[in-house]
Amino acid sequence: MKKLLLAATASALLAGSWLAPAQAEYLKEHRGGAIRLLARSAAGTLDPHINYTDQGWQMYQPVYDGLVIFRKAEGKDGFSVVPDLAEALPTVSNDGKTFTFKLRKGIKFSNGQDLGVKDVVASFQRIFKISGPTSGTFYAGIVGADKCLADTKSCTLEGGIVADEAAGTITINLTKPDAEILYKLALPHAVILPADTPAEDMGSRPIPSTGPYMISAFDPNKGMTVSRNPHFKQWSEEAQPDGYPDVVQYDFGLSEEAAVTAIQNGEADWMFDPLPSDRLAELGTKFKDQLHISPLSAWWYAPLNTRLAPFDNEKARQAVAFAVDRNTLVKLFGGKVLASPVCQVLPPDFPGHEDYCPFTKNPGAKWSATDLDKAKQLVEESGTKGQKVTIIVEDTAISRSIGVYLQSVLTSIGYVADVKPISTNIQFTYIQNTNNKVQMSVSQWYKDYPAASDFLNILFGCASFREGSDASINISGFCDKEIDAKMQKALDLGVTDQKAADKMWAEIDRQITDKAPAVGLFTPKRLDFVSKRVGNFKFNPQFNWMVTQAWVQ
């Protein structure tokens, strides 16, 4: 049934008949009501130029828009980039270094302000002024970005972002061609905000938006209300479709166990956090029609701080990698149906991935078993035996259980370890900031877009590390100048020969894996549990369940 529905949708788009009268009636029939979502905590700042979480990005999709966006579709179609606030994909010139967009007319922000080219210019400047987490990576190739990175407050991007108000165009000039630039422009960090948005982290203050919905209320300790944008008029079904529910109420604070029970009882419609493993058998037996399992290009991993003892010693890091039992971690996450053991950075079936596992009993393509003798030997050789290590994890059932397991691993190979759970609302930014002196943590990475650089360069590139910043996504503080130069070569090669570039990324994956700045734990799948009243569940491979494309009975 799902495949037939996808085929019919694609045919309708190609035929240009998506908004036929029958479809309009269909939309009207299911329009209205409120969907209630649950999460253990908020996802941190509301600011889309700063927030770098799967939870936040999922909810930004019906709220904010960029010049381009990932298609709101299921399957591989969801990885394609389509025009959003721009009328069409850009005209490309200057040997792939100049991109010219024509801005759509008649679009308003949720506060009633008209969208104009000045908002586009100001938004790109703001990415640098607030030291956004990807300003030094995704957008560093824009002309003038080097000056902005050196002096954020005076950032103008002169010559890099050029507006022609009379023509309604925006021209983006790059210092060199970038094969991934449209992907980067389609992400929440490049959404367009009103020009008068303050150049600071807006925290809990909602910023006016252009999408069909807006954030109308937010309390990081209680919840978020997303309601219809009264100024929205649909301009593109594939980019930003109108939604079904009138309100999305996102409540924070319930435990995972309580959230599952609430969905079972029809008191809530969905939960963000992973389902507790001790409830999976019950759900699979009694509620299987309400479960949806979807593949993810993602990675659970344990960053090891390469700038603090004991993990400033490569042998100490490698010891942990040899000692971790990935099968145990897979069981903690819910079993083989929901996760697979992994040693390397790039997930399976991803550009540049070639099976590789040096940290196992029999090193080769796949992980097979721990090698505790090797791990203990490396600890002895590193001279770090007996040192204290604190593991920082999210205060969720699964993260806590993983943290406790890793504590036992460290203890078994000679360290004095403890585990410290902290709120999901702050854990991700806390472990990034070097002022907090985090030695080891547990985190997850969900691809921003389907390219090897989005794992390797973003997580382990020198430009992703920033002292004393909550936006230092290179949590390990890893910076190898030779590997970094090789990553830049791979990025350049991708402009002309992506297949050869992916081979180079595979080499880089092996090199970074060998140095163990992080321990790969497992690759997950997404298991969504919805209430009986939720219909039209659609999963986008880029940003997960498309909440506002579902309806409630």
N, C-alpha and C positions, 0 to 999 in steps of 0.2 A: 504493500500500500504506500509506504513511504517513497519508494522509487518511482511509482506511478505519479504521485503528487509532485515530486521534483520535476519529472519530465513535463508534466502539464504546465507547471509554472514557467519553465524555461521556454516552452513553445509560446506561451502567452506573451512573454517579454519580447521574444523575437518578432512576434506578429504585431506588436504594438497595441495589444488589446487588453492590457492589464487592468485598465479602469473601465471595462465594459459595464453596462447597466446592471447585469446580473451580479458582478463583483461588487458594485456599489451597494446593492441591496444586502449582499452577504456581509459587508463590512458594517452596515447600519444595524443589522440584526444582532450582532454580537457586541456592539459598542456600549460601553458604560461599566459601572461597577468599580470595585476596588480590589486590588490584589495585595495580599499581605505577605511580605517577605521577612525572614528572620536571619540574624547573624549574631554570633557571640559578641561582636563589638563592631564599631565603625571602622572604616578603612583608612583612617587618618585624615589629612587635610582634604577639604572639598575642592581645592584649587586644581583644575585639570592640567595646568602647566607644570605642576609639581607632583601630584599624586601618581604613584608608579605601582599600583596594586591591581591584581586581577579583579578584585571586588569593586574597586572604584571605576575601573575602565568599563566594566560591564554596564554599570548604571549610567555612564556618560553617553552611551550610544544613542539613546533617544533624546538627549538633552543638548549636546554640543555638536558643532559642525566645523569642518575645516574646508579648505579649498577643494580637497578631494577626500574620499572616505572609502573604507572597505564596504563592498556590496553587502546589503542586509539580506543574506541568502544562506541556505544550508550547503553542506558539501564543499567541494573545491571552488564553487562559484563565490563562496564567502571570502576567498583569498584575493579576489580581483579588485582593483582600485577603480572607482568610478567618480565622475565629477559630482561635487556636492554644492558648495556655495559658488563655485565656478560653473559657468554654463557648459563647459566641455573640458576634456583633458587638454593640457597646455600645448601650445605651439612650441616646438623645440628648435633651437637654432644655436649658432655659435659653437658648432662641433659638440653639441650635447651639454653646453654650460649655461644656456639661457632658456628659461621656461616662462612663457607669457600666458597668463590666465585672464579671462574675461569674467568679471564678477556679475552674478545674477542681479536683476533689479527687483525691487519690491519686497525684499526680505527685511523683517524687523526683529530686534531682540525682544525678549520677554518683557522688558520694561517699556516697550513702545518706541525705542530709538531705531532709526533707520540704519541698516548695515551699509557701510561705505568703504572705499579703499583705505581711508585713514585708519579704520579699525584693523585692517589686515597688517598694515605697516606697524602699528603700535603693538599688535599681538606678537609679531616676530621679534620686535625689540624687547618686549617683556620677557620672552623666553630666556634672554641673556641677563636682563636686569635683575631677575629674581634668582639667577644661577640655577636654572632648571636642571634636573638630573641628566638630561641628554643634550644640553646646550653644547657641551664640549665634544660630543660624539656625533649624534644624528645631524646637527645643524652647523657643525664647525666648518663645513665646506662652503657656506654662504660668504660671498664677498663682504668683508668688513667684520666677520665673526671673530677674527684674531684680535682685533682691537676691543671688541665687546667682551671677550673672555679676559683680556688684560685689565680692562676698566669697565666693570659692569654698569655702573651708575650712569656713565655718559654714552651708553650704547646708542648708536644711530643706524648701524648697518648701511651706512652710506654707500651707494653703488651696488649693494646686495639686494635690497628690496626697494623697487622703484614703482611708485604709483603714478598713474595718469588718470586724474579725477574726471577729466572731460571724456576720455575714452572708456572709463570704467575698467581699466586693466591694472593688473599687478604683474610685474616682471621680477623673477628671482634669478639672480646671477650667481653662478658657482665659480669657485677658483679652478675646479677641474671637474670632468664628468663624474657622475655618481649614478651607478646602475640601480641603486635602491632609493633614490630621492623621493619617488612618488609614494613608496611604502611609508617613508618617514613623515611625509606631509599628511598622510591619512591617519596618523595616530593622535590621541588626545593631547599630547604635548604641543601639537601645532594647531589646535582649534582656535577659532577667531572669537575674541572677546571684545567688548566695547573699549574704545580707545582710552576712556577715562578710568579703566580698571587700575587700581593702585599697583605699583610695581613692588609688591610684597606678597608674602604668602597670605592668602585670604582666610586660611584656617577654616573656621566654622561658618564663615559668611558666604552665602550663595552668590555666584556671579551670574548676571543676566545671560541668557542663552538664546539660540536661534531655532532649536529643534522643536518637535511637537510637544515636548514636556519641559518643565522647569523645576528646579529644586525650590520648593516654596517654604520649607521649614527644616531645620536641622538642629539636633542636640546630640553631640557625640556620645553622651551617656544614655540616651533614650532611643532616638530614632531619627529617621529622615522621611519627609513627605515629598513625593514627586507628583506634580499635578499638571494638567494641560496648560500649555502656553497659549494664552488667548490671542496672540498675534501671529500664530503659525498658520500658514497656508501651504499645503503640500506642493513641492516643486519637482520632486523626483521620487518615485516609488522605490527604485533600487538603492538610492542613497539614503533617504530619510522618510520612510513611510509613516503615515499617520498611525496611531496606535488604537488598541481596543479599550483598555481600562481608562476610566477617568482619573483614577488615583492609584499610585503605587505607594503603599505604606511599608517602610522598611524599619522594623523594630530591632533594637539591640539589647543584649543582656541575658537571653535565655541560654542555658547549657544545651549542648547538642542533644542530649537525651530528652530534655524537655521540648526541644524544637521538633524532634521526630514525633513525639506524642501529640503535639499540637497539630501537626499536619495530618496525622492519622484521624484525629477527632474533628477535622474540618475547621479548626480555629486559626489555622495559617495555611498558606499555599505552597511555600518552598523555603528551603534553608540554604544559605551560602556555604556553611562549613561542611567538611566531609562527614558523611554519615558514620556514627559510631560502629565499629566493627562488630560489637556484640548485638547489634540490632539487624544486621544484614540478613541473617537466616530468616528471621521473622518477616522482614519486608519482602524478601524474595518469594516467600511462601504465600503470604496473605495479601500483599499489595503489589504484586508484580506488574499489574497494568498501570501502576502509577510511577514506575521506575523507568528512567531513561539513561542508558549508558553511552558515552561518547568518547572517542579517542582524543588525546591531547598531545600537543607538541610542548612538553613540559618536563621539568626536572626538579626533584627534591634533592637537596644537597646540604652539606654541612661546611660552610665557609670556615677556613682556618686562618687566623690573622697572621700573615707572613711578617708582620712588623713587631710582634710581641712574642715573648717567650711563652711556651716552649716551641711555638710553631713558626718562629723565625728560623728554625732549623729544618731543612728539607727532609732529613731522615725521620724526624719526629712526625712530620705530616704524613710521610709515606707509611709509617708504622700504623697510624690510625686507619689508613686506607686498606692495609692488609688485614686488620683485626675486625673490621665491621662485617657482620653477617647479613648480607643483603636479603637472604631468604626470611630471616627473622623480621626485618623491616617490612617486607612485602606482606607478611602475615599480619603485622600490626596495622597496616593500611587497609586490610580487608581481603587479602588473598590474591592469587594469580590472575583472577579475572579483572582485578582493578589496578594491578601494578606489576612491573617487571624489574628485576634487579639490574643495576647499571654501574659501570665503573667510570665511564668517560663523560664528557660534557654534552656533546651533541646527541639528541634523542634519536631513536630508530626512525627510519623512513623520513629523514630530514635532510635537506641539502648539505652535502659534505660529510654525512655520517658514514663511517666504515667501522664495523665492529672491532672493538679494542678493549682489552682488560689486562693491564700489567699487575694489578693488585689482587691476585687470587692464588689459590694453591697451585694451579697449573696455568701460569700466564699464557694468554692467547686472545682469542676473539671474544669469549664470553666469561662471565664470572661463574665459578663453580663452588668454591668453598673458601673459608678463611684460612689464613696461614699465621697462627698466633706465634709460632716459634720465630718466624721471620720478623713479625711485629715487635716482639720482645727484644730481639737482637738489635733492631734498628733503634729502639729506645735506649738501650745500653750504649750503642755507638754514638748516639746524639748527645749523651751526657745530660739528658733532661729527666731522668728517672726521679720520681718523688716530687716533681713540681706540681703545683696546684693549678687546676683548670676549671673554669666555670663555663657551663654551656647555657646560652640564653635561648629560650624557646617561646613560642606563642602559647598563651594560656588556653589551649584547646585540648580536647581529649587525645587526639592523635599526636599532636606535637609534643604534649607532655609525655606520652608513652615512648615516643622516639627519643626524647631527651633522657629519660630514665634509662633506656637501653644503652644509649651512647655513654652515659655515666658509668654503667657497669663495664663497658668495653674499655674505657680509659683506665678504670681501676685495675682491670685484669692484666693490663700491659705495663703497669707501674706508675700511673699518675694518681694524684689525690684529687678526685673530681666531684663536683656537685652540679646540680641543674637548677636554673632559676627561670620559672615561667613568668612572663609579663604580658600585659594586655595586647591583644592583636592590634588594637588601635594605634599602639606606639612601637611595637616590637620591630617592625621593618625599618623604621627610620632610626630607632635606637641602635640597632646593630651596625648601621652604616656610619654612625658618627664616631670618629676616632677618640673623641673626648671621653667616651664611655668605656674605653679600653676593653672591648669585647674580644676574648681569646677565641671562642668557638660558638657557633650558633647553628640553628636549623632554619632553613629558608626554602622557598620555592621560586622557580623562575618559569613563567609562561611566556612563550615567544611573543614578541611584539609584531613580528611579521616573518614570513617563511624564508629566512636567509641565515646562513651559518654565523655571519658576523654578529647577529643579534644575541647570540649566546656568548661567543668567544670574545669578540671585541668589546661588547658592552660590559660583560661581567669581569673580564680580566685585562682589558686595555688600560694603559697608563692614564689616558685622558678621563677615565671613569672614576679615578680615585681623587678625592678632595679632602684634605685635612680639616677636621672640625666641622664637617657639613653633614646635615641629615640627608643630603642628596648625593651620597658617594656610593654609587651602586656597585662599585668594585669593593665588596665587603671584605675580601681577603687582603686588600691593599697590595695586590700582586702587580709588579711592574718589571717585566723582562724586556729590555730595550731591543734585543735581537728578535724576539717573538713579536714585539709590537711593530717593528719595521716590516716583518713578514706579513702581518695582518694588513698593513697599509698596502703592500704589494698585491695581496689577494683582492682587496677592495678595488684597486685600480684595474686589475686583470678582469674583474667581473664586468667591466664596461664593454669589453670586446670579446671575451671568451669565458662565459660563466661555467662551462664544464671544466675547463682547466683551473678556474678559480676554486671550484668546489674540491678538486683534488688537493690544492694547496691548503684549503681549510681543513681537510682531513689530516694532513700532516701537522697543522697547528693544533688541532684537537689532541693528537697524540702527545705533542710536546708539552702542552699545558697539563694534560692528565698526568704525565710522568712527574711533573714538579709538585703535584698534589696541593695546590692552593685551596682546594676544596675537595671534599669526599663525596663522590656521587653515591646516592642512596638508592633511588628507584625512579622510574618514569611512571606517572599515574594515568588513570583514565578518570573521566568525570562521571559520577553517578548522581543523577538528580532525582529527587523524590518530590512529587507534587501532589496536591490535594485532588480529590475526585472531581472538584468543580472546574479545574483548569483544563482548557481545551486549546488546540492548535499549538502544541509545544514544538518549537523550532530551535535547533541548535546551530549557532554560527561558529565555524572553526576558529575564527579570529577572536571573538569576544564572548563565547559561550551562549547560554540560553538568551534568546531575544525576548526579554520579559514583556515588553509592551506589544509584541506581536501575538501573545497568548490572550485568551479571553477567559472570563469566569462566568459560569452558568448562573 
